[in-house]
Amino acid sequence: MNYRTLRLEESGSALFVTLDRPEVHNAFNDELIAEAIDLFSNIQAKTAARAVVLRSGSANFCARADLNWMSRMVAYTRDENIRDSSSLAKMFALMDECPLPLVGRIQGAAIGGGVGLVAVCDIAIASRDAKFGLSEVKLGILPAVISPYVIGKIGATHARALFLTGERFDAERALRIGLVHKLVEDAQALDGAVADTLEQLSSSGPDAVRECKKLIEHVATHELADSIPYTIEAIAARRVSEEGQQGMKAFLEKKKAPWAR
């Protein structure tokens, strides 16, 4: 897997995906979107890792618009804009639906689409000096494609304040509204916090983690009457599964589960 805008490295139980466009603060362009779609379209077939870590190789996570990309976009027809936005939407959907846990390592600025990347991470860890913003309205446009994921994380009330003003906000506010899950003092402490998270994930049943992601998605998007039968079937299936049997047996025998040894 050789990409120009993403660097991939497998280490331990994780696949580290590094945004690698430092000259434009890792802003999106057609190439990055296409490469991310290719990577996440069938990620389990491309790695034996148990988790994916999304990070930046430069000071900022994902900030600023790519001016070359924007200059072409200004001249697009409506149909060309729909095709372009559809690719972006596909990238976010594939990342959101990634069957492996997606951990975000956030430093510096995450602006516009960068907030969308944070929102699709299952677990987002940021340094206290990280900065965020949904600044699309400042350009007369909308945070439209990322809105399902951002609103899913922070809720409509915070989206109203941040989408409409386009204001910048700090990591403390990002934590308070649920955009990120954990703060560390500085960028240097991020690696340790990510490693701790990966250790927690590696002690969890890999199939159970994947099924948990499906469970959350179903329960969050269905009425209670539909969710209850799903949850009954889901726990019954896990209890009789090989992994579930191994995990419960190990617990009763006060041993580590096979995947955690």
PyRosetta script that sets phi, psi and omega in degrees:
from pyrosetta import init, pose_from_sequence

init()
pose = pose_from_sequence("MNYRTLRLEESGSALFVTLDRPEVHNAFNDELIAEAIDLFSNIQAKTAARAVVLRSGSANFCARADLNWMSRMVAYTRDENIRDSSSLAKMFALMDECPLPLVGRIQGAAIGGGVGLVAVCDIAIASRDAKFGLSEVKLGILPAVISPYVIGKIGATHARALFLTGERFDAERALRIGLVHKLVEDAQALDGAVADTLEQLSSSGPDAVRECKKLIEHVATHELADSIPYTIEAIAARRVSEEGQQGMKAFLEKKKAPWAR")
pose.set_psi(1, 94.5)
pose.set_omega(1, 179.6)
pose.set_phi(2, -107.1)
pose.set_psi(2, 113.8)
pose.set_omega(2, 179.0)
pose.set_phi(3, -117.3)
pose.set_psi(3, 159.8)
pose.set_omega(3, 179.4)
pose.set_phi(4, -96.2)
pose.set_psi(4, -27.3)
pose.set_omega(4, -176.1)
pose.set_phi(5, -109.3)
pose.set_psi(5, -7.6)
pose.set_omega(5, 178.9)
pose.set_phi(6, -126.7)
pose.set_psi(6, 138.9)
pose.set_omega(6, 172.6)
pose.set_phi(7, -111.3)
pose.set_psi(7, 132.1)
pose.set_omega(7, -177.9)
pose.set_phi(8, -114.5)
pose.set_psi(8, 138.4)
pose.set_omega(8, 177.7)
pose.set_phi(9, -148.1)
pose.set_psi(9, 125.3)
pose.set_omega(9, 174.6)
pose.set_phi(10, -94.1)
pose.set_psi(10, 128.6)
pose.set_omega(10, 179.6)
pose.set_phi(11, -144.5)
pose.set_psi(11, 125.1)
pose.set_omega(11, -177.1)
pose.set_phi(12, 60.7)
pose.set_psi(12, -126.1)
pose.set_omega(12, -177.9)
pose.set_phi(13, -100.3)
pose.set_psi(13, 12.6)
pose.set_omega(13, -173.4)
pose.set_phi(14, -124.1)
pose.set_psi(14, 149.4)
pose.set_omega(14, 168.4)
pose.set_phi(15, -102.2)
pose.set_psi(15, 117.9)
pose.set_omega(15, 178.8)
pose.set_phi(16, -93.5)
pose.set_psi(16, 121.0)
pose.set_omega(16, 178.8)
pose.set_phi(17, -110.2)
pose.set_psi(17, 113.4)
pose.set_omega(17, -175.0)
pose.set_phi(18, -106.0)
pose.set_psi(18, 121.9)
pose.set_omega(18, 173.2)
pose.set_phi(19, -66.8)
pose.set_psi(19, 125.2)
pose.set_omega(19, -168.2)
pose.set_phi(20, -130.2)
pose.set_psi(20, 59.0)
pose.set_omega(20, 171.8)
pose.set_phi(21, -128.8)
pose.set_psi(21, 62.9)
pose.set_omega(21, -172.7)
pose.set_phi(22, -61.8)
pose.set_psi(22, -27.4)
pose.set_omega(22, -177.4)
pose.set_phi(23, -66.8)
pose.set_psi(23, -21.0)
pose.set_omega(23, 177.6)
pose.set_phi(24, -124.3)
pose.set_psi(24, 27.6)
pose.set_omega(24, 177.2)
pose.set_phi(25, 57.2)
pose.set_psi(25, 33.9)
pose.set_omega(25, 177.3)
pose.set_phi(26, 64.0)
pose.set_psi(26, 28.8)
pose.set_omega(26, 176.1)
pose.set_phi(27, -64.1)
pose.set_psi(27, 153.0)
pose.set_omega(27, 178.0)
pose.set_phi(28, -68.9)
pose.set_psi(28, 149.8)
pose.set_omega(28, 160.9)
pose.set_phi(29, -147.3)
pose.set_psi(29, 179.8)
pose.set_omega(29, -176.9)
pose.set_phi(30, -56.4)
pose.set_psi(30, -39.7)
pose.set_omega(30, -175.6)
pose.set_phi(31, -68.1)
pose.set_psi(31, -45.9)
pose.set_omega(31, 179.1)
pose.set_phi(32, -61.4)
pose.set_psi(32, -42.5)
pose.set_omega(32, 179.9)
pose.set_phi(33, -61.7)
pose.set_psi(33, -46.4)
pose.set_omega(33, -179.6)
pose.set_phi(34, -62.8)
pose.set_psi(34, -40.0)
pose.set_omega(34, -179.7)
pose.set_phi(35, -69.5)
pose.set_psi(35, -39.2)
pose.set_omega(35, 177.6)
pose.set_phi(36, -65.7)
pose.set_psi(36, -38.1)
pose.set_omega(36, 176.4)
pose.set_phi(37, -62.0)
pose.set_psi(37, -45.3)
pose.set_omega(37, 180.0)
pose.set_phi(38, -61.5)
pose.set_psi(38, -43.4)
pose.set_omega(38, -178.0)
pose.set_phi(39, -65.2)
pose.set_psi(39, -49.8)
pose.set_omega(39, -171.9)
pose.set_phi(40, -86.2)
pose.set_psi(40, -6.9)
pose.set_omega(40, -177.6)
pose.set_phi(41, -66.9)
pose.set_psi(41, -28.2)
pose.set_omega(41, 178.5)
pose.set_phi(42, -153.4)
pose.set_psi(42, 57.4)
pose.set_omega(42, -167.7)
pose.set_phi(43, -66.8)
pose.set_psi(43, -30.6)
pose.set_omega(43, -178.8)
pose.set_phi(44, -67.0)
pose.set_psi(44, -25.9)
pose.set_omega(44, 177.3)
pose.set_phi(45, -81.2)
pose.set_psi(45, -11.2)
pose.set_omega(45, -175.1)
pose.set_phi(46, -105.6)
pose.set_psi(46, -6.9)
pose.set_omega(46, -179.1)
pose.set_phi(47, -153.2)
pose.set_psi(47, 149.9)
pose.set_omega(47, 173.8)
pose.set_phi(48, -96.1)
pose.set_psi(48, 5.8)
pose.set_omega(48, -176.7)
pose.set_phi(49, -65.7)
pose.set_psi(49, 158.7)
pose.set_omega(49, 178.7)
pose.set_phi(50, -97.1)
pose.set_psi(50, -13.8)
pose.set_omega(50, -178.8)
pose.set_phi(51, -154.0)
pose.set_psi(51, 160.8)
pose.set_omega(51, 177.4)
pose.set_phi(52, -120.0)
pose.set_psi(52, 133.9)
pose.set_omega(52, 175.6)
pose.set_phi(53, -111.8)
pose.set_psi(53, 122.5)
pose.set_omega(53, 177.3)
pose.set_phi(54, -100.1)
pose.set_psi(54, 124.6)
pose.set_omega(54, -175.3)
pose.set_phi(55, -146.8)
pose.set_psi(55, 175.4)
pose.set_omega(55, 178.6)
pose.set_phi(56, -112.8)
pose.set_psi(56, 144.8)
pose.set_omega(56, 175.4)
pose.set_phi(57, -93.0)
pose.set_psi(57, 6.3)
pose.set_omega(57, -178.7)
pose.set_phi(58, -134.7)
pose.set_psi(58, -172.3)
pose.set_omega(58, -172.9)
pose.set_phi(59, -65.1)
pose.set_psi(59, -31.0)
pose.set_omega(59, -177.6)
pose.set_phi(60, -110.4)
pose.set_psi(60, 144.1)
pose.set_omega(60, -179.6)
pose.set_phi(61, -68.3)
pose.set_psi(61, -61.6)
pose.set_omega(61, 177.6)
pose.set_phi(62, -163.5)
pose.set_psi(62, 101.3)
pose.set_omega(62, -172.3)
pose.set_phi(63, -136.9)
pose.set_psi(63, 157.9)
pose.set_omega(63, 174.6)
pose.set_phi(64, 69.3)
pose.set_psi(64, 150.9)
pose.set_omega(64, 177.4)
pose.set_phi(65, -83.0)
pose.set_psi(65, 147.6)
pose.set_omega(65, 172.9)
pose.set_phi(66, -77.2)
pose.set_psi(66, 111.8)
pose.set_omega(66, -172.5)
pose.set_phi(67, -64.8)
pose.set_psi(67, -36.0)
pose.set_omega(67, 178.5)
pose.set_phi(68, -65.1)
pose.set_psi(68, -42.6)
pose.set_omega(68, 178.6)
pose.set_phi(69, -63.7)
pose.set_psi(69, -44.5)
pose.set_omega(69, -179.1)
pose.set_phi(70, -65.1)
pose.set_psi(70, -37.5)
pose.set_omega(70, -178.4)
pose.set_phi(71, -64.6)
pose.set_psi(71, -33.6)
pose.set_omega(71, 175.6)
pose.set_phi(72, -73.0)
pose.set_psi(72, -38.2)
pose.set_omega(72, -176.9)
pose.set_phi(73, -62.6)
pose.set_psi(73, -35.3)
pose.set_omega(73, -178.8)
pose.set_phi(74, -59.3)
pose.set_psi(74, -31.9)
pose.set_omega(74, -177.5)
pose.set_phi(75, -93.3)
pose.set_psi(75, -0.4)
pose.set_omega(75, -178.3)
pose.set_phi(76, -68.1)
pose.set_psi(76, 147.3)
pose.set_omega(76, 169.1)
pose.set_phi(77, -77.1)
pose.set_psi(77, 173.0)
pose.set_omega(77, 178.3)
pose.set_phi(78, -60.6)
pose.set_psi(78, -42.7)
pose.set_omega(78, -179.6)
pose.set_phi(79, -64.6)
pose.set_psi(79, -39.2)
pose.set_omega(79, 178.0)
pose.set_phi(80, -66.2)
pose.set_psi(80, -37.2)
pose.set_omega(80, 176.8)
pose.set_phi(81, -66.2)
pose.set_psi(81, -36.8)
pose.set_omega(81, 178.0)
pose.set_phi(82, -64.9)
pose.set_psi(82, -43.4)
pose.set_omega(82, 178.0)
pose.set_phi(83, -62.3)
pose.set_psi(83, -43.5)
pose.set_omega(83, -179.3)
pose.set_phi(84, -64.0)
pose.set_psi(84, -46.3)
pose.set_omega(84, -179.5)
pose.set_phi(85, -67.3)
pose.set_psi(85, -32.1)
pose.set_omega(85, 178.6)
pose.set_phi(86, -64.6)
pose.set_psi(86, -38.5)
pose.set_omega(86, 176.9)
pose.set_phi(87, -64.6)
pose.set_psi(87, -43.7)
pose.set_omega(87, 178.8)
pose.set_phi(88, -62.7)
pose.set_psi(88, -42.4)
pose.set_omega(88, 179.0)
pose.set_phi(89, -63.2)
pose.set_psi(89, -38.8)
pose.set_omega(89, 179.1)
pose.set_phi(90, -64.2)
pose.set_psi(90, -40.6)
pose.set_omega(90, 178.6)
pose.set_phi(91, -60.0)
pose.set_psi(91, -49.2)
pose.set_omega(91, -179.1)
pose.set_phi(92, -64.3)
pose.set_psi(92, -39.6)
pose.set_omega(92, -179.6)
pose.set_phi(93, -63.9)
pose.set_psi(93, -43.2)
pose.set_omega(93, 179.8)
pose.set_phi(94, -65.0)
pose.set_psi(94, -38.7)
pose.set_omega(94, 177.8)
pose.set_phi(95, -67.9)
pose.set_psi(95, -41.1)
pose.set_omega(95, 179.3)
pose.set_phi(96, -64.3)
pose.set_psi(96, -35.1)
pose.set_omega(96, -177.0)
pose.set_phi(97, -92.4)
pose.set_psi(97, 6.1)
pose.set_omega(97, -179.3)
pose.set_phi(98, -51.4)
pose.set_psi(98, 125.4)
pose.set_omega(98, -177.7)
pose.set_phi(99, -69.3)
pose.set_psi(99, -19.8)
pose.set_omega(99, 176.8)
pose.set_phi(100, -91.9)
pose.set_psi(100, 149.9)
pose.set_omega(100, 175.6)
pose.set_phi(101, -58.6)
pose.set_psi(101, 133.8)
pose.set_omega(101, -179.9)
pose.set_phi(102, -109.6)
pose.set_psi(102, 115.2)
pose.set_omega(102, -176.8)
pose.set_phi(103, -107.1)
pose.set_psi(103, 126.6)
pose.set_omega(103, 178.4)
pose.set_phi(104, -98.0)
pose.set_psi(104, 130.1)
pose.set_omega(104, 175.2)
pose.set_phi(105, -108.8)
pose.set_psi(105, 101.9)
pose.set_omega(105, -166.9)
pose.set_phi(106, -107.6)
pose.set_psi(106, 122.9)
pose.set_omega(106, 175.2)
pose.set_phi(107, -137.1)
pose.set_psi(107, 158.3)
pose.set_omega(107, 178.4)
pose.set_phi(108, 65.0)
pose.set_psi(108, -138.3)
pose.set_omega(108, -174.6)
pose.set_phi(109, -99.9)
pose.set_psi(109, 138.0)
pose.set_omega(109, 170.7)
pose.set_phi(110, -127.4)
pose.set_psi(110, 104.0)
pose.set_omega(110, -171.8)
pose.set_phi(111, -122.5)
pose.set_psi(111, 141.8)
pose.set_omega(111, 176.1)
pose.set_phi(112, 59.1)
pose.set_psi(112, -118.5)
pose.set_omega(112, 179.2)
pose.set_phi(113, -59.5)
pose.set_psi(113, -24.4)
pose.set_omega(113, 175.4)
pose.set_phi(114, -62.3)
pose.set_psi(114, -35.2)
pose.set_omega(114, 174.7)
pose.set_phi(115, -66.3)
pose.set_psi(115, -35.3)
pose.set_omega(115, 175.9)
pose.set_phi(116, -61.3)
pose.set_psi(116, -40.0)
pose.set_omega(116, 177.2)
pose.set_phi(117, -63.5)
pose.set_psi(117, -41.6)
pose.set_omega(117, 177.5)
pose.set_phi(118, -61.4)
pose.set_psi(118, -40.8)
pose.set_omega(118, -175.4)
pose.set_phi(119, -66.6)
pose.set_psi(119, -30.9)
pose.set_omega(119, -179.0)
pose.set_phi(120, -85.1)
pose.set_psi(120, -5.0)
pose.set_omega(120, 176.2)
pose.set_phi(121, -74.8)
pose.set_psi(121, 134.8)
pose.set_omega(121, 176.7)
pose.set_phi(122, -66.2)
pose.set_psi(122, -38.2)
pose.set_omega(122, 179.2)
pose.set_phi(123, -133.6)
pose.set_psi(123, 120.3)
pose.set_omega(123, -178.3)
pose.set_phi(124, -116.0)
pose.set_psi(124, 123.3)
pose.set_omega(124, -179.2)
pose.set_phi(125, -117.9)
pose.set_psi(125, 127.0)
pose.set_omega(125, -175.0)
pose.set_phi(126, -127.9)
pose.set_psi(126, 152.4)
pose.set_omega(126, 171.4)
pose.set_phi(127, -80.1)
pose.set_psi(127, 153.7)
pose.set_omega(127, -175.1)
pose.set_phi(128, -65.8)
pose.set_psi(128, -20.2)
pose.set_omega(128, 179.6)
pose.set_phi(129, -91.5)
pose.set_psi(129, 5.9)
pose.set_omega(129, 177.5)
pose.set_phi(130, -66.8)
pose.set_psi(130, 148.0)
pose.set_omega(130, 179.7)
pose.set_phi(131, -126.5)
pose.set_psi(131, 145.9)
pose.set_omega(131, -175.6)
pose.set_phi(132, -131.8)
pose.set_psi(132, 158.6)
pose.set_omega(132, 176.3)
pose.set_phi(133, -173.5)
pose.set_psi(133, 141.9)
pose.set_omega(133, 174.0)
pose.set_phi(134, -112.0)
pose.set_psi(134, 80.6)
pose.set_omega(134, -166.3)
pose.set_phi(135, -94.2)
pose.set_psi(135, 12.1)
pose.set_omega(135, -175.4)
pose.set_phi(136, -56.5)
pose.set_psi(136, -38.7)
pose.set_omega(136, -177.9)
pose.set_phi(137, -62.9)
pose.set_psi(137, -24.0)
pose.set_omega(137, 177.4)
pose.set_phi(138, -65.2)
pose.set_psi(138, -22.6)
pose.set_omega(138, 178.5)
pose.set_phi(139, -100.3)
pose.set_psi(139, 3.6)
pose.set_omega(139, -179.2)
pose.set_phi(140, 79.1)
pose.set_psi(140, 17.7)
pose.set_omega(140, 178.2)
pose.set_phi(141, -121.9)
pose.set_psi(141, -167.3)
pose.set_omega(141, -172.8)
pose.set_phi(142, -129.0)
pose.set_psi(142, 150.7)
pose.set_omega(142, 169.8)
pose.set_phi(143, -81.8)
pose.set_psi(143, 54.7)
pose.set_omega(143, -165.6)
pose.set_phi(144, -72.1)
pose.set_psi(144, -53.9)
pose.set_omega(144, -173.9)
pose.set_phi(145, -64.5)
pose.set_psi(145, -33.6)
pose.set_omega(145, -179.0)
pose.set_phi(146, -85.4)
pose.set_psi(146, -9.7)
pose.set_omega(146, -171.6)
pose.set_phi(147, -60.5)
pose.set_psi(147, -38.2)
pose.set_omega(147, 179.4)
pose.set_phi(148, -59.3)
pose.set_psi(148, -34.8)
pose.set_omega(148, -176.2)
pose.set_phi(149, -83.1)
pose.set_psi(149, -39.0)
pose.set_omega(149, 179.0)
pose.set_phi(150, -68.9)
pose.set_psi(150, -46.2)
pose.set_omega(150, 179.2)
pose.set_phi(151, -65.3)
pose.set_psi(151, -36.0)
pose.set_omega(151, 175.8)
pose.set_phi(152, -60.6)
pose.set_psi(152, -31.0)
pose.set_omega(152, 179.3)
pose.set_phi(153, -84.2)
pose.set_psi(153, -48.1)
pose.set_omega(153, -169.0)
pose.set_phi(154, -103.9)
pose.set_psi(154, -12.0)
pose.set_omega(154, -180.0)
pose.set_phi(155, 84.0)
pose.set_psi(155, 163.2)
pose.set_omega(155, -175.4)
pose.set_phi(156, -66.9)
pose.set_psi(156, -34.0)
pose.set_omega(156, -174.9)
pose.set_phi(157, -66.2)
pose.set_psi(157, -42.8)
pose.set_omega(157, 177.7)
pose.set_phi(158, -74.0)
pose.set_psi(158, -31.8)
pose.set_omega(158, 176.7)
pose.set_phi(159, -62.6)
pose.set_psi(159, -39.2)
pose.set_omega(159, 178.5)
pose.set_phi(160, -57.4)
pose.set_psi(160, -46.4)
pose.set_omega(160, -177.8)
pose.set_phi(161, -67.9)
pose.set_psi(161, -42.6)
pose.set_omega(161, -171.8)
pose.set_phi(162, -87.0)
pose.set_psi(162, -35.4)
pose.set_omega(162, 178.1)
pose.set_phi(163, -67.9)
pose.set_psi(163, -41.3)
pose.set_omega(163, -172.4)
pose.set_phi(164, -77.0)
pose.set_psi(164, -33.5)
pose.set_omega(164, -179.0)
pose.set_phi(165, -90.2)
pose.set_psi(165, -29.1)
pose.set_omega(165, -174.8)
pose.set_phi(166, 68.1)
pose.set_psi(166, 16.6)
pose.set_omega(166, -174.6)
pose.set_phi(167, -71.3)
pose.set_psi(167, 152.5)
pose.set_omega(167, 173.4)
pose.set_phi(168, -78.7)
pose.set_psi(168, 149.3)
pose.set_omega(168, 176.4)
pose.set_phi(169, -142.5)
pose.set_psi(169, 156.4)
pose.set_omega(169, -173.0)
pose.set_phi(170, -92.5)
pose.set_psi(170, 177.8)
pose.set_omega(170, -175.2)
pose.set_phi(171, -67.1)
pose.set_psi(171, -32.2)
pose.set_omega(171, 178.5)
pose.set_phi(172, -62.3)
pose.set_psi(172, -42.2)
pose.set_omega(172, 178.2)
pose.set_phi(173, -69.4)
pose.set_psi(173, -38.1)
pose.set_omega(173, 177.7)
pose.set_phi(174, -59.7)
pose.set_psi(174, -38.9)
pose.set_omega(174, 176.9)
pose.set_phi(175, -68.1)
pose.set_psi(175, -43.4)
pose.set_omega(175, -175.9)
pose.set_phi(176, -64.1)
pose.set_psi(176, -35.4)
pose.set_omega(176, -176.6)
pose.set_phi(177, -92.6)
pose.set_psi(177, -2.5)
pose.set_omega(177, 174.2)
pose.set_phi(178, 93.7)
pose.set_psi(178, 7.8)
pose.set_omega(178, 177.9)
pose.set_phi(179, -70.3)
pose.set_psi(179, -40.2)
pose.set_omega(179, 174.1)
pose.set_phi(180, -118.8)
pose.set_psi(180, 162.0)
pose.set_omega(180, -173.0)
pose.set_phi(181, -108.7)
pose.set_psi(181, -21.1)
pose.set_omega(181, -176.6)
pose.set_phi(182, -152.1)
pose.set_psi(182, 141.9)
pose.set_omega(182, 175.3)
pose.set_phi(183, -116.1)
pose.set_psi(183, 143.7)
pose.set_omega(183, 171.9)
pose.set_phi(184, -123.9)
pose.set_psi(184, 163.5)
pose.set_omega(184, -170.4)
pose.set_phi(185, -62.6)
pose.set_psi(185, -41.1)
pose.set_omega(185, -177.4)
pose.set_phi(186, -153.4)
pose.set_psi(186, 177.2)
pose.set_omega(186, -176.9)
pose.set_phi(187, -61.3)
pose.set_psi(187, -30.8)
pose.set_omega(187, -179.0)
pose.set_phi(188, -65.3)
pose.set_psi(188, -30.2)
pose.set_omega(188, -179.0)
pose.set_phi(189, -81.7)
pose.set_psi(189, -8.4)
pose.set_omega(189, -177.2)
pose.set_phi(190, -64.0)
pose.set_psi(190, -41.4)
pose.set_omega(190, -176.6)
pose.set_phi(191, -61.9)
pose.set_psi(191, -41.0)
pose.set_omega(191, 178.4)
pose.set_phi(192, -64.7)
pose.set_psi(192, -41.1)
pose.set_omega(192, 179.8)
pose.set_phi(193, -66.7)
pose.set_psi(193, -39.7)
pose.set_omega(193, 177.4)
pose.set_phi(194, -65.2)
pose.set_psi(194, -42.6)
pose.set_omega(194, 179.4)
pose.set_phi(195, -61.3)
pose.set_psi(195, -40.9)
pose.set_omega(195, 177.7)
pose.set_phi(196, -61.6)
pose.set_psi(196, -41.6)
pose.set_omega(196, 179.3)
pose.set_phi(197, -64.9)
pose.set_psi(197, -43.1)
pose.set_omega(197, 178.9)
pose.set_phi(198, -63.3)
pose.set_psi(198, -34.9)
pose.set_omega(198, 177.5)
pose.set_phi(199, -65.3)
pose.set_psi(199, -41.8)
pose.set_omega(199, 177.3)
pose.set_phi(200, -62.7)
pose.set_psi(200, -42.4)
pose.set_omega(200, -179.5)
pose.set_phi(201, -66.3)
pose.set_psi(201, -36.7)
pose.set_omega(201, -177.7)
pose.set_phi(202, -70.9)
pose.set_psi(202, -18.5)
pose.set_omega(202, 177.8)
pose.set_phi(203, -89.5)
pose.set_psi(203, -0.4)
pose.set_omega(203, 177.9)
pose.set_phi(204, -99.7)
pose.set_psi(204, 147.9)
pose.set_omega(204, 179.1)
pose.set_phi(205, -60.1)
pose.set_psi(205, 124.0)
pose.set_omega(205, -176.2)
pose.set_phi(206, -59.9)
pose.set_psi(206, -40.1)
pose.set_omega(206, 177.4)
pose.set_phi(207, -69.5)
pose.set_psi(207, -37.9)
pose.set_omega(207, 179.3)
pose.set_phi(208, -63.3)
pose.set_psi(208, -38.3)
pose.set_omega(208, 178.3)
pose.set_phi(209, -62.9)
pose.set_psi(209, -45.7)
pose.set_omega(209, 179.1)
pose.set_phi(210, -61.8)
pose.set_psi(210, -42.4)
pose.set_omega(210, 179.7)
pose.set_phi(211, -69.0)
pose.set_psi(211, -30.1)
pose.set_omega(211, 176.1)
pose.set_phi(212, -61.8)
pose.set_psi(212, -41.6)
pose.set_omega(212, 179.1)
pose.set_phi(213, -61.6)
pose.set_psi(213, -40.8)
pose.set_omega(213, 177.5)
pose.set_phi(214, -65.8)
pose.set_psi(214, -40.1)
pose.set_omega(214, 179.2)
pose.set_phi(215, -60.4)
pose.set_psi(215, -47.3)
pose.set_omega(215, -179.0)
pose.set_phi(216, -60.8)
pose.set_psi(216, -46.3)
pose.set_omega(216, -178.8)
pose.set_phi(217, -60.9)
pose.set_psi(217, -43.7)
pose.set_omega(217, -178.1)
pose.set_phi(218, -65.9)
pose.set_psi(218, -50.3)
pose.set_omega(218, -176.0)
pose.set_phi(219, -64.8)
pose.set_psi(219, -35.8)
pose.set_omega(219, -178.5)
pose.set_phi(220, -71.9)
pose.set_psi(220, -19.8)
pose.set_omega(220, -173.3)
pose.set_phi(221, -117.1)
pose.set_psi(221, 6.2)
pose.set_omega(221, -179.5)
pose.set_phi(222, -127.1)
pose.set_psi(222, 156.5)
pose.set_omega(222, 175.9)
pose.set_phi(223, -69.0)
pose.set_psi(223, 158.7)
pose.set_omega(223, -178.2)
pose.set_phi(224, -55.5)
pose.set_psi(224, -40.8)
pose.set_omega(224, -178.2)
pose.set_phi(225, -61.7)
pose.set_psi(225, -31.4)
pose.set_omega(225, 177.1)
pose.set_phi(226, -83.2)
pose.set_psi(226, -31.4)
pose.set_omega(226, -175.7)
pose.set_phi(227, -72.6)
pose.set_psi(227, -37.3)
pose.set_omega(227, -175.4)
pose.set_phi(228, -59.3)
pose.set_psi(228, -49.4)
pose.set_omega(228, 177.9)
pose.set_phi(229, -61.4)
pose.set_psi(229, -36.6)
pose.set_omega(229, 179.5)
pose.set_phi(230, -62.6)
pose.set_psi(230, -44.8)
pose.set_omega(230, -177.3)
pose.set_phi(231, -66.9)
pose.set_psi(231, -36.0)
pose.set_omega(231, 178.0)
pose.set_phi(232, -63.0)
pose.set_psi(232, -47.3)
pose.set_omega(232, 178.9)
pose.set_phi(233, -64.6)
pose.set_psi(233, -39.0)
pose.set_omega(233, -176.2)
pose.set_phi(234, -64.2)
pose.set_psi(234, -46.2)
pose.set_omega(234, -178.2)
pose.set_phi(235, -72.1)
pose.set_psi(235, -35.2)
pose.set_omega(235, 177.6)
pose.set_phi(236, -62.7)
pose.set_psi(236, -42.9)
pose.set_omega(236, 180.0)
pose.set_phi(237, -63.8)
pose.set_psi(237, -40.2)
pose.set_omega(237, -179.0)
pose.set_phi(238, -70.0)
pose.set_psi(238, -37.1)
pose.set_omega(238, -178.6)
pose.set_phi(239, -64.1)
pose.set_psi(239, -34.2)
pose.set_omega(239, -178.8)
pose.set_phi(240, -94.7)
pose.set_psi(240, -3.9)
pose.set_omega(240, 179.4)
pose.set_phi(241, -70.4)
pose.set_psi(241, 159.1)
pose.set_omega(241, 178.5)
pose.set_phi(242, -59.8)
pose.set_psi(242, -43.3)
pose.set_omega(242, -179.3)
pose.set_phi(243, -65.7)
pose.set_psi(243, -43.5)
pose.set_omega(243, 178.7)
pose.set_phi(244, -62.6)
pose.set_psi(244, -41.9)
pose.set_omega(244, 177.9)
pose.set_phi(245, -62.9)
pose.set_psi(245, -44.5)
pose.set_omega(245, 179.2)
pose.set_phi(246, -63.0)
pose.set_psi(246, -42.9)
pose.set_omega(246, -177.6)
pose.set_phi(247, -66.5)
pose.set_psi(247, -44.3)
pose.set_omega(247, -179.6)
pose.set_phi(248, -68.3)
pose.set_psi(248, -37.8)
pose.set_omega(248, 178.1)
pose.set_phi(249, -64.4)
pose.set_psi(249, -43.9)
pose.set_omega(249, 179.4)
pose.set_phi(250, -61.8)
pose.set_psi(250, -40.1)
pose.set_omega(250, 179.4)
pose.set_phi(251, -63.6)
pose.set_psi(251, -46.0)
pose.set_omega(251, -179.0)
pose.set_phi(252, -66.3)
pose.set_psi(252, -30.4)
pose.set_omega(252, 179.1)
pose.set_phi(253, -91.3)
pose.set_psi(253, 4.3)
pose.set_omega(253, 179.2)
pose.set_phi(254, 57.2)
pose.set_psi(254, 43.6)
pose.set_omega(254, 176.4)
pose.set_phi(255, -120.3)
pose.set_psi(255, 167.0)
pose.set_omega(255, 173.8)
pose.set_phi(256, -78.5)
pose.set_psi(256, 143.5)
pose.set_omega(256, 175.6)
pose.set_phi(257, -65.3)
pose.set_psi(257, 154.3)
pose.set_omega(257, -175.4)
pose.set_phi(258, -54.8)
pose.set_psi(258, -37.6)
pose.set_omega(258, -177.5)
pose.set_phi(259, -75.3)
pose.set_psi(259, -12.8)
pose.set_omega(259, -177.9)
pose.set_phi(260, -103.0)
pose.set_psi(260, 0.1)
pose.set_omega(260, -176.3)
pose.set_phi(261, -79.3)
pose.dump_pdb("model.pdb")
